[in-house]
């Protein structure tokens, strides 16, 4: 999903907390591969954004397809920071450094 569409839906601010939630709940999806992993992560995201209805669903599908690989890459970088959701998501460009 183009970033301007996310901004238009006022969901831009959700990227950081959703990324952090995905990292923190990685034990639910880390052993899965490909489409099964994507479906699991989309489902977690949709539960979190359920009150947004179709907008939450659209956001979650686009977010996972666009960002999951970057999140995984930063989780697998081999150092202890890979367990820290805030650091992983900041390195992935989804959270601002504090």
Secondary structure, 3 states (H helix, E strand, C coil): CCHHHHHHCCCCCHHHHHHHHHHHCHHHCCCCCHHHHHHHHHHHHHHHCHHHCHHHHHHHHHHHHHHHHHHHHHHCCCCHHHHCHHHHHHHCCCCCCC
